Amino acid sequence: MTYTQELLDELNILMQFDLHSTQEGIKIHSSAAPSLIEAAERLHQKGVITQADGGYLTDFGIECAERVQALHGMLS
């Protein structure tokens, strides 16, 4: 099994969230790469973020982002 580009795009979005503050969200602008816009929409459909264009992490999203960011730190 390998990581698809779609999954990597989703992981990259999760890396953008500041886990020190749940009050800070992100916004994926309409001028962003289509692959990132689509990744944000998928994360929203999965219940990871509150809006299709970013927003805030849900409780599930916080858990996902923590794991993604921890793995990145371990491998960096």
Secondary structure, 3 states (H helix, E strand, C coil): CCCCHHHHHHHHHHCCCCCCCCCCCEECCCCCCHHHHHHHHHHHHCCCEEECCEEEECHHHHHHHHHHHHHHHHHC
